[in-house]
């Protein structure tokens, strides 16, 4: 009974840690212009720290996940929390662009990866009932960052210089994340070796190498890459596209806000549907719908139409994302959740990295964003078709934990 209650503490901790970690990393766009004015560094150079951050997240996700499998999630998440706060503090005193790119990009991005895959893996291990909803709630917490940490950063930088503001953000991250990380525990089935035999009997016998070579893992990697490549370009370039259609910048920015708000609802709705109808079925539906949601941008020119497509697209792409972790838990042994979820997170981060570059190249070549959204539609159909080939690995499932 205690475990049944404490699992919701794990969900709350995961959502809060994710919100603050993502918020700390995504404070950079808010500080972009103040940093450029104060230092004389180029906007492109400062922005590239975010690209470095995404790549750092991609290439460290699996390593952090493996460490969380071996050591437990608490030391990994605690380390990530300390490093993230320290990195923000160090970035605030950087005196050269190269140092800033290294500290903010590599260190903050790498530290954020120590939070997200391990927490997703931990939550999946705590839940056998309501698993899709639990993972979606953690994802929704991460999605709260633009509505909480970003406004805080904007308020700070409007009252202080960017260095002081970033130092305060670092202190906020440390004050929240370090204590909350101490609440994180291993899933009960992994807490003692005595539980291992019963857990193993309900899960497939496989080594980590076998898991990473399995068709199920490869399909999840490819699907997540194509899925994230589908929505990366539209997320990053739609405001620019709206401005090119004659919509004022202030109004165009609100399109992104609509997309984010709709995404919050999508995460919860898809979580509930995943519990009711199965994660794979809902993910396949979401991937197909996401493809056509991206294509919808080709046909809009007015602000109201942008709002409608943004609400639909945000609802769909945000809703699909948590379901990958649920499928991993349903098909792979609990003892390797961190590694496998870290692998899918790596593929997703690489997919996200394609959007900024592809969108820029397409616009520069064609002086139009239409082919970006058509390309996203094609990538989305690819994700849908790949996921259609997925076949569950586990014949037996663990007994549900009483609600």
Residue pairs with C-beta under 8 A, 6 or more apart in sequence:
1 402
3 126
3 188
3 401
4 401
4 402
4 403
6 126
6 185
7 123
7 126
7 127
7 134
7 401
8 134
9 183
10 122
10 123
10 126
10 183
10 184
10 185
11 123
11 126
11 134
11 137
11 138
12 141
13 119
13 180
13 181
13 183
13 184
14 119
14 120
14 122
14 123
14 138
14 141
14 184
15 137
15 138
15 140
15 141
15 142
15 144
16 141
16 176
16 180
17 77
17 81
17 115
17 119
17 141
17 177
17 180
17 181
17 184
18 115
18 116
18 119
18 138
18 139
18 141
18 142
18 145
19 141
19 142
19 143
19 144
19 145
19 148
19 149
20 145
20 149
20 172
20 173
20 176
20 177
21 80
21 81
21 84
21 111
21 112
21 115
21 116
21 142
21 173
21 177
22 112
22 116
22 142
22 145
22 149
23 145
23 146
23 148
23 149
23 150
23 152
23 153
24 84
24 85
24 88
24 108
24 112
24 149
24 169
24 170
24 173
25 50
25 53
25 84
25 108
25 109
25 112
26 145
26 146
26 149
26 150
27 88
27 149
27 150
27 153
27 166
27 169
28 46
28 47
28 49
28 50
28 53
28 104
29 50
29 150
30 150
30 153
30 154
30 157
31 153
31 157
31 162
31 165
31 166
32 43
32 46
32 47
33 43
34 157
34 161
34 162
34 165
35 41
35 46
35 100
35 162
36 42
36 43
36 46
38 161
38 162
38 163
39 97
41 97
41 100
42 97
45 97
45 101
46 97
46 100
48 101
48 105
49 100
49 101
49 104
49 105
50 105
51 105
51 353
51 356
52 101
52 102
52 104
52 105
52 106
52 109
53 104
53 105
53 106
53 108
53 109
53 112
54 109
54 349
54 352
54 353
55 105
55 109
55 349
55 353
56 105
56 106
56 107
56 108
56 109
56 110
56 113
57 109
57 110
57 112
57 113
57 116
57 345
57 349
58 113
58 345
58 346
58 349
58 350
58 353
59 346
60 109
60 110
60 113
60 114
61 113
61 116
61 117
61 342
61 343
61 345
61 346
61 349
62 117
62 339
62 342
62 343
62 345
62 346
63 342
64 76
64 80
64 113
64 114
64 117
64 118
64 338
64 342
65 117
65 118
65 121
65 337
65 338
65 339
65 340
65 341
65 342
65 343
65 345
66 338
66 339
66 342
67 76
67 118
67 338
68 76
68 77
68 117
68 118
68 121
68 122
68 338
69 121
69 335
69 336
69 337
69 338
69 339
72 185
72 186
72 190
73 118
73 119
73 121
73 122
73 184
73 185
73 186
73 338
74 181
74 182
74 184
74 185
74 186
76 114
76 118
76 338
77 114
77 115
77 118
77 119
77 181
77 184
78 178
78 181
78 182
79 114
80 111
80 112
80 113
80 114
80 115
80 118
80 181
81 111
81 114
81 115
81 173
81 174
81 177
81 178
81 180
81 181
82 174
82 178
83 107
83 110
83 111
83 114
84 107
84 108
84 111
84 112
84 114
84 115
84 173
84 177
85 170
85 171
85 173
85 174
85 177
85 178
86 107
86 170
87 103
87 104
87 107
87 108
87 111
88 104
88 108
88 166
88 167
88 169
88 170
88 173
89 166
89 167
89 170
90 103
90 107
91 100
91 103
91 104
91 107
91 108
91 166
92 162
92 163
92 164
92 166
92 167
92 170
93 163
94 100
94 103
94 104
113 342
113 345
115 177
116 142
116 345
117 338
117 341
117 342
117 345
118 338
118 342
119 138
119 184
120 135
120 138
120 139
120 322
120 325
120 341
120 345
121 325
121 328
121 337
121 338
121 340
121 341
121 342
122 184
122 185
122 186
122 187
122 337
123 134
123 135
123 138
123 325
124 131
124 134
124 135
124 325
124 326
124 328
124 329
124 337
124 341
125 186
125 187
125 189
125 190
125 329
125 334
125 337
126 134
126 187
126 188
127 134
127 135
127 401
128 397
128 398
128 399
128 400
128 401
129 275
129 400
129 401
129 403
130 275
130 403
131 275
131 326
131 329
132 270
132 271
132 272
132 273
132 274
132 275
132 279
132 282
132 322
132 323
132 326
133 268
133 271
133 272
133 274
133 275
134 271
135 271
135 322
135 323
135 325
135 326
136 267
136 268
136 270
136 271
136 272
136 274
136 319
136 322
137 267
137 268
137 271
138 322
139 267
139 318
139 321
139 322
140 264
140 267
140 268
143 260
143 263
143 264
143 267
143 318
144 264
146 257
146 260
147 260
147 261
149 169
152 169
152 172
153 165
153 169
156 164
156 165
156 168
156 169
157 165
160 168
185 191
187 334
188 195
189 195
189 196
189 198
189 199
189 334
189 398
190 196
190 199
190 334
190 335
199 333
199 334
199 335
199 398
200 333
201 396
202 396
202 397
202 398
202 399
203 332
203 333
203 334
203 394
203 396
203 398
204 332
204 333
204 393
204 394
206 214
206 332
206 333
208 336
208 339
211 217
211 332
211 333
211 336
211 339
211 340
212 339
212 340
212 343
214 393
215 391
216 331
216 332
216 390
216 391
216 392
216 393
217 332
217 340
217 343
219 386
219 387
219 389
219 390
220 324
220 327
220 328
220 344
220 347
220 390
221 343
221 344
221 346
221 347
222 347
222 386
223 287
223 324
223 383
223 386
223 387
223 390
224 324
224 344
224 345
224 347
224 348
224 351
225 347
225 348
225 350
225 351
226 351
226 379
226 380
226 382
226 383
226 386
227 287
227 290
227 317
227 320
227 321
227 348
227 351
227 380
227 383
228 347
228 348
228 349
228 350
228 351
228 352
229 351
229 352
229 354
229 355
229 376
229 379
230 290
230 291
230 294
230 317
230 351
230 376
230 377
230 379
230 380
230 383
231 290
231 294
231 313
231 317
231 355
231 376
232 351
232 352
232 353
232 354
232 355
232 356
233 354
233 355
233 356
233 358
233 359
233 372
233 373
233 375
233 376
234 294
234 297
234 313
234 355
234 372
234 373
234 376
235 256
235 259
235 317
235 355
236 355
236 356
236 359
237 355
237 356
237 359
237 360
237 363
237 369
237 372
238 255
238 256
238 259
238 297
238 306
238 310
239 249
239 252
239 253
239 255
239 256
240 363
240 369
241 297
241 369
241 372
242 251
242 252
242 255
242 303
242 306
243 249
243 252
244 369
245 300
245 301
245 302
246 301
247 303
247 306
251 303
252 306
254 307
255 303
255 306
255 307
255 310
256 310
258 307
258 310
258 311
258 314
259 310
259 311
259 313
259 314
260 314
261 311
261 314
262 310
262 311
262 312
262 313
262 314
262 315
262 318
263 314
263 315
263 317
263 318
263 319
264 318
265 315
266 314
266 315
266 316
266 317
266 318
266 319
267 318
267 319
267 321
267 322
269 315
269 319
270 282
270 286
270 319
270 320
270 322
270 323
271 319
271 322
273 282
274 282
274 283
274 323
274 326
279 323
279 326
279 327
279 330
280 327
280 387
280 390
280 392
282 323
283 320
283 323
283 324
283 327
283 387
284 384
284 387
284 388
286 316
286 319
286 320
286 323
287 320
287 380
287 383
287 384
287 387
288 380
288 381
288 384
289 316
290 313
290 316
290 317
290 320
290 380
290 383
291 376
291 377
291 378
291 379
291 380
291 381
291 383
291 384
292 377
292 380
293 309
293 312
293 313
293 316
293 317
294 313
294 373
294 376
294 377
294 380
295 373
295 374
295 376
295 377
296 309
296 312
296 313
296 373
297 306
297 309
297 313
297 369
297 373
298 370
298 373
298 374
299 305
300 306
300 308
300 309
321 348
324 341
324 344
324 348
325 341
325 344
327 390
328 337
328 340
328 341
328 344
329 337
330 392
330 394
330 397
331 392
331 393
331 394
332 340
332 393
358 372
358 375
359 369
359 372
362 368
362 369
362 371
362 372
362 375
363 369
363 372
